[in-house]
Amino acid sequence: MTQPVVALKIDVDTYAGTRDGVPVLLELLARHQAKGTFYFCLGPDHTGRALRRIFTRKGFLQKALRSGAPSAYGLKTMLYGVLLPGPIIYKTCAATMRLVEQQGHEAGIHAWDHVSWHDYLIGNDLAFVKSELGQAAHGFKQVFDRLATTTAAPGWTVSADSLAIQDQMQLAFCSDSRGSGPFYPVMDSQRFSTLQLPTTLPTADELLGRDGLTPESLPDYYLSQLKPGLNVLTIHTELEGGVISTSFDRFLAALANEGIPCITLAEARRSITTAPHCQLTMGMIPGRALPVALQGAEVPSP
């Protein structure tokens, strides 16, 4: 039987998550000789603007309270973009961001403005996608002095236009979706050439408060869900690098004890020689209030 491998996808959504959560996670990963791929938001932290979803998205408030989002993000972060100006993350946290690659991890683009992408991508035009990814790519180059080779869409939110722009960026791979294994996306009858490495496991904010799951029980739950071969787990600096860091520490210790490697997505990508084309559609999953990109059925070659 093939041994399980965990590829760690680390979403960095906020200014506080970059400033405070990234150093915590770097310490934990070093402690357990684990690696991960950090996806950074580069532009303004407008987290407070997500509060409008309380009125526009059924179940958003319930999900936020169940997962402990207010305590994870903090009051000041929840005011950014509403009562407080949102800091431009790459201009204030560049040194912290560079630590990721200096310590042997991988860095990629999450977004320019996380809330803007998540809330307005669907139904918007190609100019919106070019603007958001273009600004993010510029900020990334300012920090790392190179072009990004991977991106991961906020909230697993994609469109045919966003996939097309990613193809134009000649990325090594993306991690925009939820699914079961690596694939090339087909959306709106269009085939795209950038490999998707989907998140295969549920996230902590989807699980906490459901079926009796607590931070203390998460490590055992995740161990029970690992399958042979590649498992992709998305974590967040504001949770695993903050209010549930002790739980994540225990999970990393359990992986090390079981001899299960924890690697970057780039390491996982290097081992993939073939992958099918699969449908990619936006749909709902348990624990989330907004649709996510879902890997669907395999599409035969034309």
C-alpha positions as CSV (number, residue, x, y, z in Angstrom):
1,M,0.0,0.0,0.0
2,T,1.2,3.5,-0.9
3,Q,2.2,5.6,2.1
4,P,0.1,8.7,2.8
5,V,1.8,12.0,2.1
6,V,0.5,15.4,3.3
7,A,1.1,18.4,1.1
8,L,0.5,21.5,3.2
9,K,-1.3,24.5,1.6
10,I,-1.1,27.5,3.9
11,D,-3.5,30.4,3.1
12,V,-2.4,33.8,4.4
13,D,-5.5,36.0,4.1
14,T,-4.8,39.0,6.3
15,Y,-2.2,41.5,7.5
16,A,-2.3,40.1,11.1
17,G,-2.1,36.5,9.7
18,T,1.0,37.5,7.8
19,R,2.6,39.5,10.6
20,D,1.8,37.2,13.5
21,G,0.6,33.8,12.1
22,V,3.4,33.2,9.6
23,P,6.2,33.2,12.2
24,V,4.3,30.9,14.5
25,L,3.8,28.4,11.7
26,L,7.4,28.6,10.6
27,E,8.4,27.7,14.1
28,L,6.0,24.8,14.3
29,L,7.1,23.4,10.9
30,A,10.8,23.7,11.8
31,R,10.1,21.9,15.1
32,H,8.6,18.9,13.2
33,Q,10.8,19.1,10.0
34,A,7.7,19.7,7.9
35,K,7.4,21.8,4.8
36,G,4.5,23.8,3.3
37,T,3.4,26.2,0.5
38,F,2.4,29.6,1.7
39,Y,-0.1,31.5,-0.5
40,F,0.0,35.3,0.3
41,C,-2.4,38.1,-0.1
42,L,-0.3,41.0,-1.3
43,G,-2.7,44.0,-1.4
44,P,-5.0,45.8,1.0
45,D,-6.5,43.9,3.9
46,H,-10.2,44.5,3.5
47,T,-11.5,41.7,5.8
48,G,-14.1,44.0,7.4
49,R,-15.9,44.2,4.1
50,A,-16.7,40.5,4.3
51,L,-19.2,41.3,7.0
52,R,-21.8,42.2,4.4
53,R,-22.1,38.5,3.7
54,I,-24.1,38.3,6.9
55,F,-26.9,40.0,4.9
56,T,-26.3,38.4,1.5
57,R,-25.1,34.9,2.2
58,K,-27.4,32.4,4.0
59,G,-25.5,30.6,6.7
60,F,-22.5,32.9,6.7
61,L,-23.0,34.2,10.3
62,Q,-23.7,30.7,11.6
63,K,-20.5,29.4,10.0
64,A,-18.4,32.3,11.3
65,L,-19.6,31.9,14.9
66,R,-19.3,28.1,14.8
67,S,-15.7,28.1,13.5
68,G,-14.7,30.9,15.9
69,A,-13.8,33.4,13.2
70,P,-14.2,36.6,15.3
71,S,-11.6,35.4,17.8
72,A,-9.4,34.1,15.1
73,Y,-9.3,37.4,13.1
74,G,-9.6,39.9,16.0
75,L,-11.5,43.1,16.2
76,K,-9.0,45.3,14.4
77,T,-8.8,43.0,11.4
78,M,-12.7,42.9,11.3
79,L,-12.6,46.7,10.9
80,Y,-10.1,46.9,8.1
81,G,-11.8,48.3,4.9
82,V,-14.8,49.5,6.9
83,L,-13.8,51.8,9.7
84,L,-10.0,51.5,9.3
85,P,-7.9,51.7,6.2
86,G,-6.6,48.3,5.1
87,P,-2.8,48.0,5.2
88,I,-1.1,47.0,1.9
89,I,0.3,43.7,3.1
90,Y,3.4,43.3,0.9
91,K,4.6,46.8,1.7
92,T,4.6,46.2,5.5
93,C,5.3,42.5,5.8
94,A,7.9,41.8,3.1
95,A,10.6,40.7,5.5
96,T,8.3,38.2,7.2
97,M,7.1,36.9,3.8
98,R,10.7,36.3,2.6
99,L,11.4,34.2,5.7
100,V,9.2,31.5,4.1
101,E,11.6,30.8,1.2
102,Q,14.6,31.4,3.4
103,Q,13.5,28.5,5.6
104,G,12.9,26.1,2.7
105,H,9.2,26.5,2.1
106,E,7.4,27.6,-1.0
107,A,5.6,30.9,-1.7
108,G,2.8,31.7,-4.1
109,I,0.0,34.2,-4.8
110,H,-3.3,33.9,-3.0
111,A,-4.8,37.3,-4.0
112,W,-4.4,41.0,-4.3
113,D,-7.6,41.8,-2.3
114,H,-9.0,38.6,-0.8
115,V,-12.5,39.9,-0.2
116,S,-12.7,41.5,-3.7
117,W,-11.8,38.3,-5.5
118,H,-14.0,36.1,-3.3
119,D,-17.1,38.3,-3.6
120,Y,-16.8,39.7,-7.1
121,L,-15.0,37.3,-9.4
122,I,-18.1,35.4,-10.4
123,G,-20.0,37.4,-12.9
124,N,-17.2,39.9,-13.5
125,D,-15.2,40.4,-16.7
126,L,-11.7,39.5,-17.9
127,A,-10.5,43.0,-17.0
128,F,-11.3,42.4,-13.3
129,V,-9.2,39.2,-13.3
130,K,-6.3,40.8,-15.1
131,S,-6.3,43.7,-12.6
132,E,-6.5,41.5,-9.5
133,L,-3.8,39.0,-10.6
134,G,-1.7,41.7,-12.2
135,Q,-1.5,43.7,-9.1
136,A,-0.8,40.5,-7.0
137,A,2.0,39.5,-9.4
138,H,3.6,42.9,-9.2
139,G,3.5,42.8,-5.4
140,F,4.9,39.3,-5.3
141,K,7.8,40.3,-7.6
142,Q,8.6,43.3,-5.3
143,V,8.9,40.9,-2.3
144,F,10.6,37.9,-3.9
145,D,12.4,39.4,-6.9
146,R,10.9,36.8,-9.2
147,L,7.7,35.8,-10.8
148,A,5.2,33.6,-9.0
149,T,5.0,30.0,-10.2
150,T,1.8,29.0,-8.4
151,T,-1.5,30.6,-7.3
152,A,-4.4,29.6,-5.1
153,A,-7.8,31.3,-5.5
154,P,-9.4,32.9,-2.4
155,G,-12.3,30.7,-1.2
156,W,-11.6,28.3,-4.0
157,T,-13.4,30.7,-6.3
158,V,-12.7,30.4,-10.0
159,S,-14.1,31.3,-13.4
160,A,-13.1,30.4,-16.9
161,D,-11.5,33.8,-17.2
162,S,-9.3,33.3,-14.1
163,L,-8.2,29.9,-15.4
164,A,-7.3,31.4,-18.8
165,I,-5.2,34.1,-17.2
166,Q,-3.4,31.5,-15.0
167,D,-2.6,29.6,-18.2
168,Q,-1.1,32.9,-19.7
169,M,1.0,33.3,-16.5
170,Q,2.7,29.9,-17.3
171,L,2.4,28.7,-13.8
172,A,3.8,25.3,-12.7
173,F,0.4,24.5,-11.0
174,C,-2.5,26.0,-9.2
175,S,-4.5,24.9,-6.1
176,D,-7.8,26.6,-6.6
177,S,-10.2,23.7,-6.1
178,R,-11.6,20.9,-3.9
179,G,-11.4,17.4,-5.1
180,S,-9.7,14.0,-4.9
181,G,-6.5,14.2,-7.0
182,P,-4.5,16.2,-9.5
183,F,-6.2,17.1,-12.8
184,Y,-6.4,19.6,-15.6
185,P,-9.6,21.7,-15.5
186,V,-12.4,21.8,-18.0
187,M,-14.8,24.7,-17.4
188,D,-17.5,26.2,-19.7
189,S,-16.4,23.6,-22.3
190,Q,-12.9,25.1,-22.3
191,R,-9.8,23.0,-21.5
192,F,-7.0,24.6,-19.5
193,S,-3.4,23.6,-19.3
194,T,-2.4,24.5,-15.7
195,L,-2.5,21.5,-13.4
196,Q,-4.7,21.7,-10.4
197,L,-3.6,20.2,-7.1
198,P,-7.0,20.3,-5.2
199,T,-7.5,20.4,-1.5
200,T,-8.6,16.9,-0.6
201,L,-9.3,17.3,3.1
202,P,-11.9,19.5,4.9
203,T,-10.5,22.6,6.6
204,A,-10.6,23.4,10.3
205,D,-13.1,26.2,9.9
206,E,-15.4,23.8,8.1
207,L,-15.1,21.1,10.8
208,L,-15.0,23.0,14.1
209,G,-18.3,22.9,15.9
210,R,-19.7,20.2,13.7
211,D,-20.3,16.6,14.8
212,G,-18.6,17.4,18.2
213,L,-15.2,18.2,16.6
214,T,-13.0,20.5,18.7
215,P,-9.4,21.7,18.3
216,E,-8.4,18.9,20.7
217,S,-10.0,16.2,18.5
218,L,-8.9,17.6,15.1
219,P,-5.4,15.8,15.0
220,D,-7.0,12.4,15.4
221,Y,-9.7,13.2,13.0
222,Y,-7.2,14.2,10.3
223,L,-5.1,11.1,10.8
224,S,-8.2,9.0,10.4
225,Q,-9.0,10.7,7.1
226,L,-5.6,10.3,5.4
227,K,-5.6,8.1,2.3
228,P,-2.7,6.4,0.6
229,G,-0.8,8.7,-1.7
230,L,-1.3,12.5,-1.9
231,N,-3.4,14.3,0.6
232,V,-3.7,18.1,0.4
233,L,-4.6,20.0,3.5
234,T,-5.4,23.7,3.5
235,I,-4.7,25.6,6.8
236,H,-4.9,29.3,7.6
237,T,-2.4,31.4,9.5
238,E,-5.2,33.0,11.4
239,L,-6.3,29.6,12.8
240,E,-3.5,27.1,12.8
241,G,-1.0,29.9,13.3
242,G,-3.2,31.5,15.9
243,V,-6.1,30.3,18.1
244,I,-5.6,26.6,17.3
245,S,-1.9,26.5,17.0
246,T,-1.6,23.9,19.8
247,S,-3.9,21.6,17.9
248,F,-1.8,22.0,14.7
249,D,1.4,21.4,16.7
250,R,-0.1,18.1,17.9
251,F,-1.1,17.1,14.3
252,L,2.4,17.8,13.0
253,A,3.9,15.7,15.9
254,A,1.5,12.9,15.0
255,L,2.5,12.9,11.4
256,A,6.2,12.8,12.4
257,N,5.5,10.0,14.8
258,E,3.8,8.0,12.1
259,G,6.5,8.7,9.6
260,I,4.2,10.6,7.2
261,P,6.0,13.2,5.2
262,C,4.6,16.8,5.2
263,I,5.8,18.5,1.9
264,T,5.3,21.5,-0.3
265,L,2.9,21.4,-3.2
266,A,5.9,21.9,-5.5
267,E,7.4,18.7,-4.2
268,A,4.0,16.9,-4.9
269,R,3.9,18.4,-8.4
270,R,7.3,17.0,-9.3
271,S,6.1,13.5,-8.7
272,I,3.1,13.8,-11.1
273,T,3.7,12.7,-14.7
274,T,0.1,12.3,-15.9
275,A,-3.3,13.6,-14.8
276,P,-6.8,13.5,-16.4
277,H,-8.9,16.4,-17.6
278,C,-11.9,16.9,-15.2
279,Q,-14.9,19.1,-15.1
280,L,-14.6,22.1,-12.7
281,T,-17.8,23.7,-11.4
282,M,-18.7,26.0,-8.6
283,G,-20.9,24.2,-5.9
284,M,-21.6,23.9,-2.2
285,I,-19.8,21.6,0.3
286,P,-20.6,21.0,4.0
287,G,-19.3,23.7,6.4
288,R,-19.0,26.5,3.9
289,A,-21.5,29.3,3.2
290,L,-20.2,30.2,-0.3
291,P,-19.7,28.0,-3.4
292,V,-16.3,26.5,-4.1
293,A,-14.6,25.1,-7.2
294,L,-15.3,21.3,-7.3
295,Q,-13.5,18.7,-9.3
296,G,-16.0,16.7,-11.3
297,A,-16.1,13.8,-13.7
298,E,-13.2,13.0,-16.0
299,V,-13.6,14.4,-19.5
300,P,-12.4,12.1,-22.3
301,S,-9.8,13.4,-24.8
302,P,-11.4,15.0,-27.9
